[in-house]
Amino acid sequence: MASQIITLVGVLLGAVTSFFAATLAERAKFRQALATRWDERKLDAYVEYVSCVKEEARAAQSSLEARERGDDPSEALAEMETTEHRRSVLFEGLVLLAEDEASRAAWKVNERLWDLLGHARDPADAPTARRDELGRALIDALNDLHKAARTDLAIGRPRSGGR
């Protein structure tokens, strides 16, 4: 009788151990799937936001170039304003998903972009040297955002166990 109890206890102990091991493995798998899902959304948010910023900067450049040629910049300015509305919405999504460093970098991008847009809107403020300076500042801000996004997405380094 004692040997049957020992066998039964061993089977129960094995079942409980197997249950906890399977539960821990499933939790880890679920956490990894969740992290992957959010990373995909973050990547999409970064790509859409940066693409929109670049479209808007191109529209601003087009309006400035039209002015330099003596053409009407209104079409480029209208495109710039439409894209600004879309960028604003995309920025909100990015801030909701991104780490703090990336959010701060995106704010800097906004500020540099707004400098360029202000330059494009004001016909009196149109020297080419200023436009080039504003364009370089925007590119630098975008590069900082790219770096922060890569860090946020753990691109180029192994992801820690918790994420």
N, C-alpha and C positions, 0 to 999 in steps of 0.2 A: 504494500500500500504506500509506503514512504517513497519508493522509487517512482511510482505513478505521480505522486504529488510533485516530486522534484522535476519530473519530465513536463508536467503541466505548467509549473512555474517557469521553466525554461522556455517553453513554447510561448507563454504569455509575455515574458520578458522580450523574446525575439520579435513578437508581433508589435509590441509597444515601441521598441527601438526602430523597427522598420517603418512604422507609422510616422514617428517624429522625423526620421531621416527623409522620408518622402515629402513630408510637409515642408521642411526646410528647403529642400530642392525646388519644390513648386513655388515657394515664396521668392526665392532667388531668381527663378525664371520669370516670374511675374514682374519683379522689380526691373529686371533687364529689359523686358518687353516695354514696360512703361517708360523707362529712360530713353529707349530707342524711339518710341513714338514721339516724345517731346523733343528729342534732338532733331527728328525729321521736320517737325513744325518750326522749330527755331531756325533751321537751315533755310526753309522756305521763306520765313519772315525776313531773315537777313538778305537773301537774294532778291526778293521783291522790293524791299526798301532801297537797297543800293542801286538796283536797276532803275527805279523811279527817280532817285536823286540824279543819276547820270542822264536820264531823259530830260529832266528839268534843266540841268546845267547846259545840255546841248541846245535846248530851246532858248535859254538866256543868251548863249553865244550866238545863236542864229539871229536874234533880235539885234544884238550889238553889231554884227556883221552887216545886217540889212541897213542899219543907220549909217555905217561907214560908207556903204555904196550909194547912199541917198535913196534907198528903197523904203517902202512902208514896213515897219516892224510889227504891225498890229497882229498879224497871223501868228508869228512866233511868240509874241507876248500873250496872246490868248491861250496858246498851247502850254506856255509856261504856267499860267494861272490854273488851268485845268489840272495839270500834273501836280501842282502844289497842293491842291485839295486831296488828290489821291495819296501823295507822300505823307500828308498829315495823318490820314487814316492808317496807312501802313506803319507809320512810326509808333502809333499807339499799340498796335499788335506786337511790334518788336519790343517795346518797353515792358509789356506784360510777360513776355517769354524770356527775355535776355537777363544775364547776370548784370550786376550793378556797373561793373567796369565797361561792359559793352553798351549799356544804356547811356553812360556818361559820354562815351565816344560818339554815339549817335547824336547826342545833343550838340556836340562840337560840329558834327557834320551839318546839322540844321543851321547852326550859327554861320558857318562858312558859306553855306548855300544861300542863306538870306542876304549875306553881304553881296554875293554875286547877283542875286535877283534885284536887290536895291539898285545896284549899278546898272542893270539892264533896264529898269523902269525909268531911270532918271537920265534923260537925253543930255543934260549938261554935264553929267559925270561919266564921260565915255572915253577917256584916254586909253589907248591900247595897253600901255604899261600897267595901268591899274587893273585892267581886265586880266592880264596875264598873272599878276600877283594874286588876285582873288582866285583864279583857276588853280594855281599851285597850292594855295592854302586849302582849297577844297580837296584836292588830291591827297595832300598830307593827312587831312582829317579822315578821309576814306581809308587810307592805309592804316591809320590807327584803329579804325573800326574793324577792318579786316583782321588785324592782329587780335583784338579783343574777342571777335567772333570765333576765331580759331581756338583760342584758349577756352572760351565758353563751351565749344563743341568738342573739346579734347582732341582736336585734330593734331596729329604729329606726336602724341604721347598716349600711353596706355591710360585707360579710364580707371579711376580708383574703384575699389570694391563696393562702396556705398552708392555709386551712381552708375 
